[in-house]
Amino acid sequence: MPRTQTEADVIGRAVTKLHAGVLASVSGMIGGLALFLMTVILVLQDGPQVGQHLQLLSHYFIGYSVTWGGSVVGLCYGAMTGALFGWAVGYIYNVIIGLRARAS
């Protein structure tokens, strides 16, 4: 007697793996652009102690500062950090989907 497909079975098979490289690229662009824009906005505000909290990133990102040059450095660091996290999310997701597919 053949087993009938339930809606959950159909949806489960429809879930596909993520392209970790593509997710890393998109996350990297978003991360780099976000840190760049945050730095530029603070530089444009111009004040006596502008960007105190964002300046703390210089402890982790060597060469970063809340300046025009630091915004370019932040663009690179944001892109690398975003890409790393995006790739990790894609990879972990694919591992979980692979394990789930083997279990069923």
C-alpha positions as CSV (number, residue, x, y, z in Angstrom):
1,M,0.0,0.0,0.0
2,P,1.7,3.2,-1.1
3,R,2.0,6.0,1.4
4,T,0.2,9.2,0.6
5,Q,2.1,12.4,0.7
6,T,1.1,14.8,3.3
7,E,1.5,18.5,3.0
8,A,4.4,18.4,5.4
9,D,6.2,15.9,3.2
10,V,5.8,18.0,0.1
11,I,7.0,21.2,1.9
12,G,9.9,19.3,3.5
13,R,11.1,18.2,0.1
14,A,10.6,21.7,-1.4
15,V,13.1,23.2,1.1
16,T,16.3,23.7,-0.8
17,K,19.9,24.3,0.2
18,L,21.1,27.9,0.4
19,H,24.1,29.0,-1.7
20,A,26.4,29.9,1.2
21,G,28.6,31.9,-1.2
22,V,25.7,34.1,-2.4
23,L,24.5,34.6,1.1
24,A,28.0,35.6,2.1
25,S,28.3,38.1,-0.7
26,V,25.0,39.8,0.0
27,S,25.7,39.9,3.8
28,G,29.1,41.3,3.1
29,M,27.7,44.1,0.9
30,I,25.1,44.9,3.5
31,G,27.6,44.8,6.4
32,G,30.1,47.0,4.6
33,L,27.7,49.5,3.4
34,A,26.0,49.7,6.9
35,L,29.3,50.4,8.7
36,F,30.4,52.9,6.0
37,L,27.1,54.8,6.2
38,M,27.1,54.9,10.0
39,T,30.6,56.3,10.1
40,V,29.9,58.9,7.4
41,I,26.7,60.1,9.1
42,L,28.7,60.5,12.4
43,V,31.5,62.4,10.6
44,L,29.0,64.7,9.0
45,Q,27.4,65.5,12.3
46,D,30.8,66.9,13.5
47,G,31.0,67.5,17.2
48,P,33.5,67.5,20.0
49,Q,33.1,63.8,20.8
50,V,31.3,62.4,17.8
51,G,30.9,58.6,17.5
52,Q,32.1,57.6,21.0
53,H,30.3,54.2,20.8
54,L,31.2,53.4,17.2
55,Q,34.8,54.4,18.0
56,L,34.9,51.3,20.3
57,L,35.1,49.1,17.2
58,S,38.7,50.2,16.8
59,H,39.5,47.7,19.6
60,Y,38.4,44.9,17.2
61,F,39.0,46.5,13.8
62,I,42.6,47.7,13.6
63,G,42.9,51.0,11.8
64,Y,39.2,51.9,12.1
65,S,38.2,55.3,13.4
66,V,35.3,57.7,13.0
67,T,36.9,59.7,10.2
68,W,36.6,59.7,6.4
69,G,39.5,57.3,6.1
70,G,38.0,55.2,8.9
71,S,34.8,54.9,6.9
72,V,36.7,53.2,4.1
73,V,38.4,50.9,6.5
74,G,35.0,50.2,8.1
75,L,33.6,49.4,4.7
76,C,36.2,46.6,4.3
77,Y,35.9,45.3,7.8
78,G,32.1,45.4,7.7
79,A,32.1,43.5,4.4
80,M,34.5,40.8,5.7
81,T,32.5,40.4,9.0
82,G,29.2,40.4,7.2
83,A,30.4,37.8,4.6
84,L,31.8,35.6,7.4
85,F,28.5,35.6,9.3
86,G,26.5,35.2,6.1
87,W,28.6,32.2,5.0
88,A,28.3,30.6,8.5
89,V,24.5,31.0,8.5
90,G,24.3,29.4,5.1
91,Y,26.6,26.6,6.0
92,I,24.9,25.7,9.2
93,Y,21.5,25.9,7.5
94,N,22.7,23.5,4.8
95,V,24.1,21.1,7.4
96,I,20.8,21.1,9.3
97,I,18.8,20.5,6.1
98,G,21.1,17.7,5.1
99,L,20.7,16.0,8.5
100,R,16.9,16.4,8.3
101,A,16.8,14.9,4.8
102,R,18.8,11.9,5.9
103,A,16.5,11.4,8.9
104,S,13.4,11.2,6.8
